Structure formats: structure tokens, C-alpha cells
Amino acid sequence: MKKRILAMALFLIVSVVCLVGCGNQTESEQNTDSNANSIVNDSESNASQDSEESNVPQGGEDSSINESDNAQPSGDISVVYFTSDISPEGLAAVYEKLDWNPTGKVAVKLSTGEPPASNYLRPELIKDLVQAVDGTIVECNTAYGGSRSSTAMHYQVAEDHGFTEIADFQILDENGSMSLPVNGGTVLTENYVGEHFADYDSYLVLSHFKGHAMAGFGGAIKNISIGLGSSEGKCWIHSGGNSLTNPWGGDQTAFTESMAEAGKSVSDYLGNGEQIVYINVMNRLSIDCDCDGKP
């Protein structure tokens, strides 16, 4: 069992790169200070690289940021940054490296976590970053029952888990759904998100990366497809575009392809990806689901 968990963790670390569209992995140059953590561009493995260093506060210690000359954005290739510093300072450093300038009203999409035991991102970890962008934390109701299937109960969960203490909070589908077109889809032609999705101009997507029994992995793609889907939108994706009321019994391939297409519709709507950015946090990893409660 321990070997299985170790193998799964190693596979997750390699696979997180795929969620944001960049399939190559880098080896970062090590700082001579053994306490330093590195933030690196994702680039071709084993490529020789020249680094520019700058100091960023990391919990009271200085930490270098190594930036590869071979990892500049080109065409459809994304740049991925990594830090081993899972702390408020580490999140702030990664966000600054993204050099993203949100406009208008900013939403921070995350999972509020299913009671009673769940591995959602803790408010104390994300508080500084959420407040730095003046963000409103947003979520949608679930389609499978439980404590987050109704708006009133979901607001209570958000309060119980500490999110309403650090920022404004809104259930996007508290008043129903709105439809987004899926351009170029093979399974879906439209995607149903919460009606208040359009109230926000920019989205910071904070995903707690993990395994998932149905999706394979839960990260950025799931967070903007299933996560931003209204209750009926979740059913629509799960059923491969066949039902707005029943999330069960759909074809597995149609489900995963629908997730990708729904995510694309969200990115397309937000300025063809210009007004949405992603940070994945890999701690308290669980094999099956955050709601499993056993990291």
C-alpha cells in the first residue's frame, strides 16, 4: 500500500504539468543556500540554462528565482512555474512571477470542501493572495447531494470552513445557470455555468490538486469545468451533454472530453484565456478525492 501511495504521488507530480498545457519538465539549478526554495520555468529536460536570480521573501528567508532562457512563451506553449514553498509567501511569489494583471472585478475560484473531512485549501494558506487581488471567493453547488447541494447549506459550509472570514463569498448558481458556447467541441455545443459567472471580469483559479475516482485527476481543468458548472451544468458534463438533471451513468470518455470542452468554453469567454490564471497546490494529496478525507 505504501509503495502504491508513493508511486501515485510521484505520478501526480509529473502529471500536474499537463493540466496547464506544457508537457516538458525542467531541472532547476540549486542555490548554494540549502534553505532556499526555487521557482523555475518549465522547459526541456536536461537543457543547459543560464539563470537570473532575484531575492523574494520566503517566510523570513531569501529564496532565489531561477528563470530559464529556454522557457519563454512560444505559440501555444504555456510556461509553468514551480516552488516547493507551500506557504502564503510561496503562493505570493508564484503569483508575482505569472506577471498577470487582472482587470475589473476579480473572482477566486476554489473548492469549499465537503464536510466533515476534506483536504480543501486552508484559508490561512490563501488569505494573503486572495486579499492582494481584492478577490471574491466563488463556488457552485454540487449535483450529488450532501452539504453543498443547496445554496443555504453551501453558504454555511463556506462559513464553517473559514472562507467568509477572509473575503467576500458567492455561490455563482444561487439564481440558476447561464450558457456558454463550446466552440469546436465534439461532445458539447454549450456549457452551463452559474448565472453570476459573468459578474466577474477576471478569474484566479486556486486548485487543490489530487487524484479523483472519475476524472482521474482533479486540478485546474476540473476546477473550471465541473467546479464552475451550475448544478445542472455538472449533470450536463457528467452525462456527456445528455441530461441536465442526472449526473450518473454517463460514458467515461464522454465525461472527460466534456470536462475539457467545458473548460475551453470558460477560457474562451474570459478573453481567450487572457483573464484567467491558474495556481495548483499539491499538499495533503489524496488518491481518490478531497472529500475522501485521507491525505
Long-range contacts (C-beta under 8 A, 24 or more apart in sequence): 5-287, 8-211, 8-285, 8-287, 9-285, 12-209, 12-210, 12-211, 12-217, 12-282, 12-285, 13-282, 15-217, 16-209, 16-219, 16-280, 16-282, 17-42, 17-80, 19-207, 19-209, 19-217, 19-219, 19-220, 19-221, 19-278, 19-280, 20-78, 20-80, 20-220, 20-278, 20-280, 21-76, 21-77, 21-78, 22-77, 22-78, 22-79, 22-80, 26-68, 26-71, 26-82, 28-66, 28-82, 29-66, 31-63, 31-64, 31-66, 33-61, 33-62, 33-64, 35-61, 36-61, 36-62, 36-63, 36-64, 37-63, 37-83, 37-84, 37-85, 37-90, 38-63, 38-64, 38-65, 38-66, 38-82, 38-83, 38-84, 39-63, 39-65, 39-66, 39-81, 39-82, 39-83, 39-93, 39-94, 39-97, 40-65, 40-66, 40-67, 40-68, 40-81, 40-82, 41-66, 41-67, 41-68, 41-70, 41-71, 41-79, 41-80, 41-81, 42-71, 42-78, 42-79, 42-80, 42-81, 42-82, 43-68, 43-70, 43-71, 44-70, 56-89, 56-93, 56-96, 57-89, 57-93, 58-85, 58-87, 58-89, 58-90, 58-93, 59-85, 59-87, 59-89, 63-93, 65-93, 65-97, 86-125, 86-281, 86-282, 86-283, 87-125, 88-124, 88-125, 88-126, 88-127, 88-128, 88-129, 91-125, 91-126, 91-128, 91-129, 91-279, 91-281, 92-128, 92-129, 92-132, 94-279, 95-129, 95-132, 95-204, 95-279, 98-277, 98-279, 100-277, 102-133, 102-201, 102-202, 102-204, 102-275, 102-277, 103-201, 103-202, 103-275, 104-200, 104-201, 104-202, 105-136, 105-199, 105-200, 105-201, 105-202, 106-133, 106-134, 106-135, 106-136, 106-200, 106-201, 106-202, 106-203, 106-204, 107-135, 107-136, 107-137, 107-138, 107-200, 107-202, 107-203, 107-204, 108-133, 108-135, 108-136, 108-137, 108-138, 108-167, 108-203, 108-204, 108-205, 108-206, 109-137, 109-138, 109-139, 109-203, 109-204, 109-205, 109-206, 109-223, 109-224, 109-227, 109-228, 110-137, 110-139, 110-163, 110-205, 110-206, 110-207, 110-208, 110-223, 111-139, 111-207, 111-208, 111-223, 111-227, 111-290, 112-139, 112-148, 112-154, 112-157, 112-158, 112-161, 112-163, 113-157, 113-161, 113-290, 113-291, 114-142, 114-146, 114-147, 114-148, 114-157, 114-290, 114-291, 115-147, 115-157, 115-160, 115-161, 116-293, 117-291, 117-293, 117-294, 118-290, 118-291, 118-293, 119-208, 119-210, 119-284, 119-285, 119-286, 119-290, 119-292, 119-293, 119-295, 120-161, 120-208, 120-290, 121-206, 121-208, 121-281, 122-162, 123-161, 123-162, 123-163, 123-165, 123-166, 124-162, 125-281, 126-166, 126-206, 127-166, 127-167, 129-204, 129-206, 130-166, 130-167, 130-204, 131-166, 131-167, 133-204, 135-167, 135-204, 136-167, 136-168, 136-169, 136-170, 136-200, 137-163, 137-166, 137-167, 137-168, 137-169, 137-170, 138-169, 138-170, 138-171, 138-172, 138-194, 138-196, 138-200, 139-169, 139-170, 139-171, 139-172, 139-227, 140-171, 140-172, 140-173, 140-193, 140-194, 140-227, 140-228, 140-229, 140-230, 140-231, 140-233, 140-234, 141-171, 141-173, 141-174, 141-230, 141-231, 142-231, 142-234, 143-231, 143-232, 143-234, 143-235, 143-238, 143-247, 144-247, 149-231, 170-196, 172-196, 172-197, 172-228, 172-230, 173-230, 173-231, 173-233, 176-230, 177-230, 177-232, 177-233, 180-265, 180-266, 180-268, 180-269, 181-265, 181-268, 182-261, 182-262, 182-264, 182-265, 183-264, 183-265, 183-268, 184-264, 185-261, 185-264, 185-265, 186-257, 186-261, 187-240, 187-241, 187-254, 187-257, 187-258, 187-261, 188-236, 188-237, 188-240, 188-241, 188-258, 188-261, 188-262, 188-265, 189-241, 190-265, 191-225, 191-229, 191-233, 191-236, 191-237, 191-261, 191-262, 191-265, 191-266, 192-229, 192-230, 192-232, 192-233, 192-236, 192-244, 193-228, 193-229, 193-230, 193-233, 193-266, 194-228, 194-229, 194-230, 194-233, 195-230, 197-228, 201-275, 202-270, 202-275, 202-276, 203-266, 203-270, 203-275, 203-276, 203-277, 204-276, 204-277, 204-279, 205-276, 205-277, 205-278, 205-279, 206-279, 206-281, 207-278, 207-279, 207-280, 207-281, 208-280, 208-281, 208-283, 208-284, 208-290, 209-280, 209-281, 209-282, 209-285, 210-285, 210-286, 210-287, 210-289, 210-290, 211-285, 211-286, 211-287, 211-288, 211-289, 212-288, 212-289, 213-288, 213-289, 214-252, 214-255, 215-255, 215-256, 215-259, 216-256, 218-289, 218-290, 219-280, 220-263, 220-278, 220-280, 221-259, 221-260, 221-263, 222-259, 224-262, 224-263, 224-266, 224-267, 224-276, 225-258, 225-259, 225-260, 225-262, 225-263, 225-266, 226-259, 226-262, 228-262, 228-266, 229-262, 233-262, 237-262
